[in-house]
Amino acid sequence: MSKTNIIKAFFMSSKIRNIALLTSGGDSPGMNACIRAVVRAALYHDLVPYGVYDGLNGLIKNEIKELKYKDVSNILQMGGTILGTARCKEFHEKEFRAKAYENLAAKNIDALIAIGGDGTFMGMSIFSNEFDIPVIGIPGTIDNDINGTEYTIGFDTALNTIINSIDNIRDTAASHHRIFLVEVMGNNSGTLALYAAAASGAREVFMPEKKEDLIEIKEKVKKAIAANRSSIIIVSEGDEIGGAQQLYDYLAEQHLADKIRFSVLGHIQRGGRPTFIDRLNATLFGEKAVVSLLQGRSNIMIGIKEGKVATEDFLLSQEKKSIQNMEYLKLIRKLSVY
């Protein structure tokens, strides 16, 4: 017997036969690549994959359908998620979680893979413990704010979208010698803002992890205006300042608005074709999730640790993640001195 057949025979001894897959929370580029990998890996191991449509809502409403090979053809390059996604308050109640389990049991589904964020993982952990069903989580969020992994699906694509947008804004900023306040997403994490600022040549970045004094901000802006040069200042949506418009309003009260404009990038950061990094890692995560289930593992998250695909307990994902590479902030400020 060949090595490949021995491996397949080992996995076939597992009690897992039918698995369901869902995407939950905010969409992120690369989710479709991950869906494709899960389905194709499941089929390779002679499992039957099912797709749950519209996230946890689909579990409750029994919107569950078997997925075939062709259902995931030509989706790797697409943004968003073909399964749809939603935020589901009902899943917080045991009554509705029980209904979700009944729907899975009716289709003889033995395990569940969920692509989403820490909220999704918390719900899945509770669900798994209540009904003794194996669950694997795959981190999918542009915010890269999940503890226990260095990377989440969609982060790299969102960064590239932000940087491209800043490049476009910079053309106008330079032409009019203006300062642009650019607001980026991130929920309560400043990772997107910090990385984007370092890679786009921003003069300054404001984020939740670093408390800033408004008077100092005003002085920095006045100095930039006095230099008669264009500048980009990135503001994280979760910053205590409130966002780019709120900062603009404050500076307007200080009579500094003439040379300042603001731009909120919004949901364009979530869309678009995934980058190479997001496609590759999403594919690796999906395959690893299927293999982990066949190995009898549950209540774990697939992620990146020290540059390699690894697994981590769901409990760790619930802890607040410290921002990586905070030294970028010193670099940004060092290189922006006039």
Summary of the structure (lengths in Angstrom):
residues: 338
radius of gyration: 22.5
end to end distance: 69.6
largest distance: 79.2
contacts: 1221
relative contact order: 0.17
helix: 47%
strand: 17%
